[in-house]
Amino acid sequence: MKYAIIEAAGKQFWVEPGRFYDLNRLALSPGDSIKFNRVLLVKDGESLQIGKPCLLNASVNATVVRHLKGRKIIVFKRRPKKNTSSKNGHRQPLTRILIDKIKI
């Protein structure tokens, strides 16, 4: 089983080839390719390579599939003794990517 741990959009993701992942919105259009150079770890069968902090010769290639919104989060605030409250909703803009290849 081949997998890698990458740093993208301020978070770390465990990625495998042929799988979909949702990241914070990227400024790319659907169908564009993206290359992640901040690869922290790569496992390919028996070999395991760990970066300090990143591997210099590794990269992960992905394709942008589409843009979407995350699930709705309700933010409800109540102020005691003031008889006021506020209710807001938030949906995080996301980008869905497909991992094409992990290159070492």
Backbone atoms as SQL, in Angstrom:
CREATE TABLE atoms (id INTEGER PRIMARY KEY, chain TEXT, resi INTEGER, resn TEXT, atom TEXT, x REAL, y REAL, z REAL);
INSERT INTO atoms VALUES
  (1, 'A', 1, 'MET', 'N', 0.852, -1.176, 0.000),
  (2, 'A', 1, 'MET', 'CA', 0.000, 0.000, 0.000),
  (3, 'A', 1, 'MET', 'C', 0.897, 1.239, 0.000),
  (4, 'A', 2, 'LYS', 'N', 0.616, 2.140, -0.922),
  (5, 'A', 2, 'LYS', 'CA', 1.413, 3.355, -1.056),
  (6, 'A', 2, 'LYS', 'C', 0.601, 4.526, -0.522),
  (7, 'A', 3, 'TYR', 'N', 1.208, 5.318, 0.364),
  (8, 'A', 3, 'TYR', 'CA', 0.540, 6.508, 0.883),
  (9, 'A', 3, 'TYR', 'C', 1.580, 7.557, 1.243),
  (10, 'A', 4, 'ALA', 'N', 1.082, 8.771, 1.453),
  (11, 'A', 4, 'ALA', 'CA', 1.956, 9.881, 1.827),
  (12, 'A', 4, 'ALA', 'C', 1.204, 10.791, 2.789),
  (13, 'A', 5, 'ILE', 'N', 1.951, 11.531, 3.567),
  (14, 'A', 5, 'ILE', 'CA', 1.382, 12.574, 4.423),
  (15, 'A', 5, 'ILE', 'C', 1.896, 13.896, 3.869),
  (16, 'A', 6, 'ILE', 'N', 0.941, 14.762, 3.479),
  (17, 'A', 6, 'ILE', 'CA', 1.310, 16.044, 2.880),
  (18, 'A', 6, 'ILE', 'C', 0.775, 17.180, 3.735),
  (19, 'A', 7, 'GLU', 'N', 1.351, 18.354, 3.528),
  (20, 'A', 7, 'GLU', 'CA', 0.857, 19.566, 4.174),
  (21, 'A', 7, 'GLU', 'C', 0.232, 20.430, 3.089),
  (22, 'A', 8, 'ALA', 'N', -1.073, 20.695, 3.240),
  (23, 'A', 8, 'ALA', 'CA', -1.795, 21.490, 2.246),
  (24, 'A', 8, 'ALA', 'C', -2.866, 22.294, 2.950),
  (25, 'A', 9, 'ALA', 'N', -3.015, 23.544, 2.575),
  (26, 'A', 9, 'ALA', 'CA', -4.044, 24.440, 3.114),
  (27, 'A', 9, 'ALA', 'C', -3.958, 24.549, 4.630),
  (28, 'A', 10, 'GLY', 'N', -2.747, 24.524, 5.172),
  (29, 'A', 10, 'GLY', 'CA', -2.551, 24.693, 6.597),
  (30, 'A', 10, 'GLY', 'C', -2.847, 23.470, 7.434),
  (31, 'A', 11, 'LYS', 'N', -3.096, 22.316, 6.809),
  (32, 'A', 11, 'LYS', 'CA', -3.391, 21.079, 7.527),
  (33, 'A', 11, 'LYS', 'C', -2.547, 19.955, 6.952),
  (34, 'A', 12, 'GLN', 'N', -2.495, 18.838, 7.683),
  (35, 'A', 12, 'GLN', 'CA', -1.784, 17.663, 7.208),
  (36, 'A', 12, 'GLN', 'C', -2.799, 16.604, 6.804),
  (37, 'A', 13, 'PHE', 'N', -2.567, 15.967, 5.653),
  (38, 'A', 13, 'PHE', 'CA', -3.484, 14.973, 5.118),
  (39, 'A', 13, 'PHE', 'C', -2.738, 13.686, 4.810),
  (40, 'A', 14, 'TRP', 'N', -3.366, 12.556, 5.134),
  (41, 'A', 14, 'TRP', 'CA', -2.892, 11.230, 4.764),
  (42, 'A', 14, 'TRP', 'C', -3.537, 10.936, 3.422),
  (43, 'A', 15, 'VAL', 'N', -2.759, 10.843, 2.338),
  (44, 'A', 15, 'VAL', 'CA', -3.323, 10.690, 0.999),
  (45, 'A', 15, 'VAL', 'C', -2.859, 9.385, 0.358),
  (46, 'A', 16, 'GLU', 'N', -3.748, 8.815, -0.452),
  (47, 'A', 16, 'GLU', 'CA', -3.467, 7.615, -1.227),
  (48, 'A', 16, 'GLU', 'C', -3.862, 7.875, -2.675),
  (49, 'A', 17, 'PRO', 'N', -3.189, 7.276, -3.643),
  (50, 'A', 17, 'PRO', 'CA', -3.544, 7.483, -5.050),
  (51, 'A', 17, 'PRO', 'C', -4.946, 6.952, -5.357),
  (52, 'A', 18, 'GLY', 'N', -5.687, 7.706, -6.174),
  (53, 'A', 18, 'GLY', 'CA', -7.016, 7.284, -6.591),
  (54, 'A', 18, 'GLY', 'C', -8.132, 7.643, -5.622),
  (55, 'A', 19, 'ARG', 'N', -7.852, 8.416, -4.573),
  (56, 'A', 19, 'ARG', 'CA', -8.874, 8.798, -3.595),
  (57, 'A', 19, 'ARG', 'C', -9.143, 10.292, -3.663),
  (58, 'A', 20, 'PHE', 'N', -10.338, 10.679, -3.197),
  (59, 'A', 20, 'PHE', 'CA', -10.771, 12.078, -3.175),
  (60, 'A', 20, 'PHE', 'C', -10.554, 12.666, -1.789),
  (61, 'A', 21, 'TYR', 'N', -10.185, 13.967, -1.747),
  (62, 'A', 21, 'TYR', 'CA', -10.004, 14.678, -0.487),
  (63, 'A', 21, 'TYR', 'C', -10.570, 16.077, -0.628),
  (64, 'A', 22, 'ASP', 'N', -11.112, 16.627, 0.464),
  (65, 'A', 22, 'ASP', 'CA', -11.660, 17.975, 0.488),
  (66, 'A', 22, 'ASP', 'C', -10.708, 18.885, 1.261),
  (67, 'A', 23, 'LEU', 'N', -10.229, 19.929, 0.584),
  (68, 'A', 23, 'LEU', 'CA', -9.336, 20.921, 1.182),
  (69, 'A', 23, 'LEU', 'C', -10.060, 22.249, 1.253),
  (70, 'A', 24, 'ASN', 'N', -9.508, 23.189, 2.000),
  (71, 'A', 24, 'ASN', 'CA', -10.033, 24.549, 1.958),
  (72, 'A', 24, 'ASN', 'C', -9.915, 25.061, 0.525),
  (73, 'A', 25, 'ARG', 'N', -10.788, 26.002, 0.151),
  (74, 'A', 25, 'ARG', 'CA', -10.910, 26.464, -1.231),
  (75, 'A', 25, 'ARG', 'C', -9.567, 26.885, -1.796),
  (76, 'A', 26, 'LEU', 'N', -9.228, 26.310, -2.963),
  (77, 'A', 26, 'LEU', 'CA', -8.022, 26.662, -3.694),
  (78, 'A', 26, 'LEU', 'C', -8.414, 27.524, -4.892),
  (79, 'A', 27, 'ALA', 'N', -7.550, 28.435, -5.278),
  (80, 'A', 27, 'ALA', 'CA', -7.845, 29.357, -6.380),
  (81, 'A', 27, 'ALA', 'C', -7.502, 28.712, -7.716),
  (82, 'A', 28, 'LEU', 'N', -8.122, 27.573, -8.003),
  (83, 'A', 28, 'LEU', 'CA', -7.932, 26.840, -9.246),
  (84, 'A', 28, 'LEU', 'C', -9.293, 26.486, -9.810),
  (85, 'A', 29, 'SER', 'N', -9.352, 26.239, -11.099),
  (86, 'A', 29, 'SER', 'CA', -10.623, 25.842, -11.702),
  (87, 'A', 29, 'SER', 'C', -10.659, 24.312, -11.849),
  (88, 'A', 30, 'PRO', 'N', -11.854, 23.724, -11.932),
  (89, 'A', 30, 'PRO', 'CA', -11.956, 22.263, -12.082),
  (90, 'A', 30, 'PRO', 'C', -11.227, 21.779, -13.326),
  (91, 'A', 31, 'GLY', 'N', -10.506, 20.692, -13.177),
  (92, 'A', 31, 'GLY', 'CA', -9.714, 20.134, -14.268),
  (93, 'A', 31, 'GLY', 'C', -8.251, 20.520, -14.213),
  (94, 'A', 32, 'ASP', 'N', -7.896, 21.517, -13.405),
  (95, 'A', 32, 'ASP', 'CA', -6.496, 21.933, -13.283),
  (96, 'A', 32, 'ASP', 'C', -5.701, 20.916, -12.475),
  (97, 'A', 33, 'SER', 'N', -4.405, 20.866, -12.729),
  (98, 'A', 33, 'SER', 'CA', -3.501, 20.006, -11.971),
  (99, 'A', 33, 'SER', 'C', -2.830, 20.817, -10.885),
  (100, 'A', 34, 'ILE', 'N', -2.507, 20.154, -9.799),
  (101, 'A', 34, 'ILE', 'CA', -1.795, 20.804, -8.703),
  (102, 'A', 34, 'ILE', 'C', -0.729, 19.843, -8.199),
  (103, 'A', 35, 'LYS', 'N', 0.403, 20.411, -7.804),
  (104, 'A', 35, 'LYS', 'CA', 1.522, 19.610, -7.318),
  (105, 'A', 35, 'LYS', 'C', 1.839, 20.048, -5.902),
  (106, 'A', 36, 'PHE', 'N', 1.799, 19.115, -4.968),
  (107, 'A', 36, 'PHE', 'CA', 2.127, 19.387, -3.572),
  (108, 'A', 36, 'PHE', 'C', 3.571, 18.971, -3.331),
  (109, 'A', 37, 'ASN', 'N', 4.416, 19.941, -2.969),
  (110, 'A', 37, 'ASN', 'CA', 5.833, 19.663, -2.729),
  (111, 'A', 37, 'ASN', 'C', 6.149, 19.451, -1.258),
  (112, 'A', 38, 'ARG', 'N', 5.253, 19.860, -0.367),
  (113, 'A', 38, 'ARG', 'CA', 5.489, 19.692, 1.071),
  (114, 'A', 38, 'ARG', 'C', 5.023, 18.310, 1.489),
  (115, 'A', 39, 'VAL', 'N', 5.853, 17.312, 1.211),
  (116, 'A', 39, 'VAL', 'CA', 5.567, 15.920, 1.551),
  (117, 'A', 39, 'VAL', 'C', 6.361, 15.588, 2.806),
  (118, 'A', 40, 'LEU', 'N', 5.650, 15.179, 3.851),
  (119, 'A', 40, 'LEU', 'CA', 6.291, 14.921, 5.137),
  (120, 'A', 40, 'LEU', 'C', 6.726, 13.471, 5.297),
  (121, 'A', 41, 'LEU', 'N', 5.991, 12.539, 4.673),
  (122, 'A', 41, 'LEU', 'CA', 6.274, 11.116, 4.832),
  (123, 'A', 41, 'LEU', 'C', 5.760, 10.380, 3.606),
  (124, 'A', 42, 'VAL', 'N', 6.512, 9.361, 3.168),
  (125, 'A', 42, 'VAL', 'CA', 6.070, 8.504, 2.063),
  (126, 'A', 42, 'VAL', 'C', 6.334, 7.061, 2.445),
  (127, 'A', 43, 'LYS', 'N', 5.311, 6.206, 2.263),
  (128, 'A', 43, 'LYS', 'CA', 5.471, 4.765, 2.482),
  (129, 'A', 43, 'LYS', 'C', 5.131, 4.073, 1.174),
  (130, 'A', 44, 'ASP', 'N', 6.067, 3.299, 0.677),
  (131, 'A', 44, 'ASP', 'CA', 5.885, 2.567, -0.576),
  (132, 'A', 44, 'ASP', 'C', 6.257, 1.117, -0.326),
  (133, 'A', 45, 'GLY', 'N', 5.259, 0.299, -0.048),
  (134, 'A', 45, 'GLY', 'CA', 5.521, -1.110, 0.250),
  (135, 'A', 45, 'GLY', 'C', 6.262, -1.250, 1.570),
  (136, 'A', 46, 'GLU', 'N', 7.515, -1.697, 1.507),
  (137, 'A', 46, 'GLU', 'CA', 8.313, -1.891, 2.713),
  (138, 'A', 46, 'GLU', 'C', 9.134, -0.663, 3.096),
  (139, 'A', 47, 'SER', 'N', 9.397, 0.219, 2.132),
  (140, 'A', 47, 'SER', 'CA', 10.257, 1.369, 2.427),
  (141, 'A', 47, 'SER', 'C', 9.445, 2.525, 3.003),
  (142, 'A', 48, 'LEU', 'N', 10.025, 3.180, 3.995),
  (143, 'A', 48, 'LEU', 'CA', 9.404, 4.320, 4.659),
  (144, 'A', 48, 'LEU', 'C', 10.411, 5.453, 4.681),
  (145, 'A', 49, 'GLN', 'N', 10.014, 6.615, 4.151),
  (146, 'A', 49, 'GLN', 'CA', 10.887, 7.780, 4.136),
  (147, 'A', 49, 'GLN', 'C', 10.224, 8.893, 4.919),
  (148, 'A', 50, 'ILE', 'N', 10.960, 9.461, 5.860),
  (149, 'A', 50, 'ILE', 'CA', 10.447, 10.537, 6.702),
  (150, 'A', 50, 'ILE', 'C', 11.296, 11.770, 6.460),
  (151, 'A', 51, 'GLY', 'N', 10.650, 12.913, 6.240),
  (152, 'A', 51, 'GLY', 'CA', 11.354, 14.155, 5.994),
  (153, 'A', 51, 'GLY', 'C', 11.680, 14.892, 7.275),
  (154, 'A', 52, 'LYS', 'N', 12.643, 15.814, 7.167),
  (155, 'A', 52, 'LYS', 'CA', 13.032, 16.617, 8.326),
  (156, 'A', 52, 'LYS', 'C', 13.060, 18.077, 7.935),
  (157, 'A', 53, 'PRO', 'N', 12.002, 18.811, 7.811),
  (158, 'A', 53, 'PRO', 'CA', 10.602, 18.425, 7.981),
  (159, 'A', 53, 'PRO', 'C', 9.973, 17.861, 6.719),
  (160, 'A', 54, 'CYS', 'N', 10.560, 18.129, 5.520),
  (161, 'A', 54, 'CYS', 'CA', 9.960, 17.675, 4.266),
  (162, 'A', 54, 'CYS', 'C', 10.963, 16.848, 3.471),
  (163, 'A', 55, 'LEU', 'N', 10.420, 15.990, 2.610),
  (164, 'A', 55, 'LEU', 'CA', 11.259, 15.250, 1.681),
  (165, 'A', 55, 'LEU', 'C', 11.546, 16.147, 0.480),
  (166, 'A', 56, 'LEU', 'N', 12.808, 16.234, 0.087),
  (167, 'A', 56, 'LEU', 'CA', 13.190, 17.132, -0.994),
  (168, 'A', 56, 'LEU', 'C', 12.852, 16.577, -2.371),
  (169, 'A', 57, 'ASN', 'N', 12.878, 15.255, -2.525),
  (170, 'A', 57, 'ASN', 'CA', 12.696, 14.662, -3.844),
  (171, 'A', 57, 'ASN', 'C', 11.311, 14.062, -4.051),
  (172, 'A', 58, 'ALA', 'N', 10.359, 14.339, -3.193),
  (173, 'A', 58, 'ALA', 'CA', 9.023, 13.748, -3.304),
  (174, 'A', 58, 'ALA', 'C', 7.991, 14.825, -3.625),
  (175, 'A', 59, 'SER', 'N', 6.954, 14.401, -4.353),
  (176, 'A', 59, 'SER', 'CA', 5.842, 15.304, -4.661),
  (177, 'A', 59, 'SER', 'C', 4.583, 14.469, -4.866),
  (178, 'A', 60, 'VAL', 'N', 3.442, 15.137, -4.738),
  (179, 'A', 60, 'VAL', 'CA', 2.145, 14.485, -4.944),
  (180, 'A', 60, 'VAL', 'C', 1.400, 15.290, -6.000),
  (181, 'A', 61, 'ASN', 'N', 0.963, 14.616, -7.058),
  (182, 'A', 61, 'ASN', 'CA', 0.210, 15.262, -8.126),
  (183, 'A', 61, 'ASN', 'C', -1.274, 14.983, -7.940),
  (184, 'A', 62, 'ALA', 'N', -2.093, 16.016, -8.117),
  (185, 'A', 62, 'ALA', 'CA', -3.538, 15.880, -7.935),
  (186, 'A', 62, 'ALA', 'C', -4.256, 16.694, -8.994),
  (187, 'A', 63, 'THR', 'N', -5.549, 16.396, -9.163),
  (188, 'A', 63, 'THR', 'CA', -6.405, 17.110, -10.097),
  (189, 'A', 63, 'THR', 'C', -7.592, 17.677, -9.339),
  (190, 'A', 64, 'VAL', 'N', -7.939, 18.935, -9.625),
  (191, 'A', 64, 'VAL', 'CA', -9.104, 19.559, -8.997),
  (192, 'A', 64, 'VAL', 'C', -10.360, 19.001, -9.667),
  (193, 'A', 65, 'VAL', 'N', -11.269, 18.435, -8.866),
  (194, 'A', 65, 'VAL', 'CA', -12.491, 17.842, -9.410),
  (195, 'A', 65, 'VAL', 'C', -13.606, 18.881, -9.443),
  (196, 'A', 66, 'ARG', 'N', -13.889, 19.520, -8.299),
  (197, 'A', 66, 'ARG', 'CA', -14.939, 20.535, -8.254),
  (198, 'A', 66, 'ARG', 'C', -14.831, 21.339, -6.968),
  (199, 'A', 67, 'HIS', 'N', -15.593, 22.431, -6.917),
  (200, 'A', 67, 'HIS', 'CA', -15.703, 23.245, -5.717),
  (201, 'A', 67, 'HIS', 'C', -17.058, 22.967, -5.074),
  (202, 'A', 68, 'LEU', 'N', -17.093, 22.960, -3.754),
  (203, 'A', 68, 'LEU', 'CA', -18.330, 22.682, -3.033),
  (204, 'A', 68, 'LEU', 'C', -18.305, 23.396, -1.700),
  (205, 'A', 69, 'LYS', 'N', -19.399, 23.281, -0.951),
  (206, 'A', 69, 'LYS', 'CA', -19.483, 23.831, 0.395),
  (207, 'A', 69, 'LYS', 'C', -19.601, 22.697, 1.389),
  (208, 'A', 70, 'GLY', 'N', -19.009, 22.897, 2.572),
  (209, 'A', 70, 'GLY', 'CA', -19.080, 21.901, 3.628),
  (210, 'A', 70, 'GLY', 'C', -20.455, 21.892, 4.285),
  (211, 'A', 71, 'ARG', 'N', -20.628, 21.015, 5.269),
  (212, 'A', 71, 'ARG', 'CA', -21.902, 20.945, 5.967),
  (213, 'A', 71, 'ARG', 'C', -22.120, 22.201, 6.802),
  (214, 'A', 72, 'LYS', 'N', -23.376, 22.520, 7.054),
  (215, 'A', 72, 'LYS', 'CA', -23.708, 23.760, 7.743),
  (216, 'A', 72, 'LYS', 'C', -23.423, 23.640, 9.234),
  (217, 'A', 73, 'ILE', 'N', -22.818, 24.676, 9.773),
  (218, 'A', 73, 'ILE', 'CA', -22.536, 24.764, 11.206),
  (219, 'A', 73, 'ILE', 'C', -23.345, 25.922, 11.754),
  (220, 'A', 74, 'ILE', 'N', -24.111, 25.672, 12.802),
  (221, 'A', 74, 'ILE', 'CA', -24.943, 26.697, 13.431),
  (222, 'A', 74, 'ILE', 'C', -24.171, 27.310, 14.594),
  (223, 'A', 75, 'VAL', 'N', -24.107, 28.644, 14.608),
  (224, 'A', 75, 'VAL', 'CA', -23.468, 29.383, 15.694),
  (225, 'A', 75, 'VAL', 'C', -24.584, 30.129, 16.432),
  (226, 'A', 76, 'PHE', 'N', -24.854, 29.728, 17.662),
  (227, 'A', 76, 'PHE', 'CA', -25.927, 30.332, 18.446),
  (228, 'A', 76, 'PHE', 'C', -25.326, 30.950, 19.697),
  (229, 'A', 77, 'LYS', 'N', -25.589, 32.239, 19.900),
  (230, 'A', 77, 'LYS', 'CA', -25.077, 32.947, 21.077),
  (231, 'A', 77, 'LYS', 'C', -26.252, 33.505, 21.856),
  (232, 'A', 78, 'ARG', 'N', -26.239, 33.302, 23.150),
  (233, 'A', 78, 'ARG', 'CA', -27.288, 33.816, 24.031),
  (234, 'A', 78, 'ARG', 'C', -26.631, 34.639, 25.123),
  (235, 'A', 79, 'ARG', 'N', -27.164, 35.830, 25.363),
  (236, 'A', 79, 'ARG', 'CA', -26.625, 36.696, 26.399),
  (237, 'A', 79, 'ARG', 'C', -27.580, 36.687, 27.589),
  (238, 'A', 80, 'PRO', 'N', -27.142, 36.126, 28.693),
  (239, 'A', 80, 'PRO', 'CA', -28.035, 36.062, 29.852),
  (240, 'A', 80, 'PRO', 'C', -28.300, 37.454, 30.438),
  (241, 'A', 81, 'LYS', 'N', -29.461, 37.621, 30.968),
  (242, 'A', 81, 'LYS', 'CA', -29.910, 38.852, 31.632),
  (243, 'A', 81, 'LYS', 'C', -30.110, 40.013, 30.668),
  (244, 'A', 82, 'LYS', 'N', -29.828, 39.837, 29.390),
  (245, 'A', 82, 'LYS', 'CA', -30.027, 40.896, 28.407),
  (246, 'A', 82, 'LYS', 'C', -31.201, 40.580, 27.481),
  (247, 'A', 83, 'ASN', 'N', -31.638, 39.317, 27.496),
  (248, 'A', 83, 'ASN', 'CA', -32.744, 38.844, 26.673),
  (249, 'A', 83, 'ASN', 'C', -32.464, 39.049, 25.180),
  (250, 'A', 84, 'THR', 'N', -31.212, 38.792, 24.782),
  (251, 'A', 84, 'THR', 'CA', -30.855, 38.876, 23.373),
  (252, 'A', 84, 'THR', 'C', -30.147, 37.591, 22.969),
  (253, 'A', 85, 'SER', 'N', -30.258, 37.263, 21.715),
  (254, 'A', 85, 'SER', 'CA', -29.565, 36.103, 21.173),
  (255, 'A', 85, 'SER', 'C', -29.329, 36.344, 19.690),
  (256, 'A', 86, 'SER', 'N', -28.371, 35.600, 19.135),
  (257, 'A', 86, 'SER', 'CA', -28.106, 35.675, 17.702),
  (258, 'A', 86, 'SER', 'C', -27.850, 34.268, 17.191),
  (259, 'A', 87, 'LYS', 'N', -28.323, 34.002, 15.996),
  (260, 'A', 87, 'LYS', 'CA', -28.146, 32.702, 15.375),
  (261, 'A', 87, 'LYS', 'C', -27.592, 32.917, 13.967),
  (262, 'A', 88, 'ASN', 'N', -26.427, 32.349, 13.714),
  (263, 'A', 88, 'ASN', 'CA', -25.778, 32.462, 12.414),
  (264, 'A', 88, 'ASN', 'C', -25.411, 31.070, 11.919),
  (265, 'A', 89, 'GLY', 'N', -25.333, 30.923, 10.618),
  (266, 'A', 89, 'GLY', 'CA', -24.895, 29.675, 10.014),
  (267, 'A', 89, 'GLY', 'C', -23.648, 29.918, 9.195),
  (268, 'A', 90, 'HIS', 'N', -22.868, 28.857, 9.006),
  (269, 'A', 90, 'HIS', 'CA', -21.639, 28.967, 8.222),
  (270, 'A', 90, 'HIS', 'C', -21.427, 27.676, 7.446),
  (271, 'A', 91, 'ARG', 'N', -21.065, 27.823, 6.161),
  (272, 'A', 91, 'ARG', 'CA', -20.680, 26.688, 5.333),
  (273, 'A', 91, 'ARG', 'C', -19.319, 26.993, 4.729),
  (274, 'A', 92, 'GLN', 'N', -18.336, 26.180, 5.060),
  (275, 'A', 92, 'GLN', 'CA', -16.961, 26.401, 4.621),
  (276, 'A', 92, 'GLN', 'C', -16.823, 26.078, 3.132),
  (277, 'A', 93, 'PRO', 'N', -16.247, 26.990, 2.330),
  (278, 'A', 93, 'PRO', 'CA', -15.992, 26.667, 0.921),
  (279, 'A', 93, 'PRO', 'C', -14.830, 25.673, 0.799),
  (280, 'A', 94, 'LEU', 'N', -15.032, 24.601, 0.036),
  (281, 'A', 94, 'LEU', 'CA', -14.054, 23.530, -0.089),
  (282, 'A', 94, 'LEU', 'C', -13.740, 23.265, -1.555),
  (283, 'A', 95, 'THR', 'N', -12.610, 22.595, -1.768),
  (284, 'A', 95, 'THR', 'CA', -12.216, 22.121, -3.089),
  (285, 'A', 95, 'THR', 'C', -11.965, 20.626, -2.992),
  (286, 'A', 96, 'ARG', 'N', -12.588, 19.861, -3.874),
  (287, 'A', 96, 'ARG', 'CA', -12.388, 18.405, -3.892),
  (288, 'A', 96, 'ARG', 'C', -11.309, 18.080, -4.917),
  (289, 'A', 97, 'ILE', 'N', -10.286, 17.322, -4.462),
  (290, 'A', 97, 'ILE', 'CA', -9.192, 16.946, -5.349),
  (291, 'A', 97, 'ILE', 'C', -9.112, 15.436, -5.436),
  (292, 'A', 98, 'LEU', 'N', -8.555, 14.957, -6.544),
  (293, 'A', 98, 'LEU', 'CA', -8.295, 13.534, -6.762),
  (294, 'A', 98, 'LEU', 'C', -6.782, 13.350, -6.847),
  (295, 'A', 99, 'ILE', 'N', -6.249, 12.483, -6.003),
  (296, 'A', 99, 'ILE', 'CA', -4.805, 12.233, -5.998),
  (297, 'A', 99, 'ILE', 'C', -4.463, 11.320, -7.166),
  (298, 'A', 100, 'ASP', 'N', -3.608, 11.809, -8.063),
  (299, 'A', 100, 'ASP', 'CA', -3.221, 11.040, -9.245),
  (300, 'A', 100, 'ASP', 'C', -2.014, 10.151, -8.975),
  (301, 'A', 101, 'LYS', 'N', -0.952, 10.735, -8.429),
  (302, 'A', 101, 'LYS', 'CA', 0.292, 10.008, -8.328),
  (303, 'A', 101, 'LYS', 'C', 1.126, 10.533, -7.175),
  (304, 'A', 102, 'ILE', 'N', 1.800, 9.613, -6.495),
  (305, 'A', 102, 'ILE', 'CA', 2.796, 9.974, -5.475),
  (306, 'A', 102, 'ILE', 'C', 4.156, 9.646, -6.071),
  (307, 'A', 103, 'LYS', 'N', 4.950, 10.704, -6.248),
  (308, 'A', 103, 'LYS', 'CA', 6.247, 10.553, -6.909),
  (309, 'A', 103, 'LYS', 'C', 7.370, 10.686, -5.887),
  (310, 'A', 104, 'ILE', 'N', 8.301, 9.746, -5.906),
  (311, 'A', 104, 'ILE', 'CA', 9.431, 9.763, -4.972),
  (312, 'A', 104, 'ILE', 'C', 10.693, 10.095, -5.748);
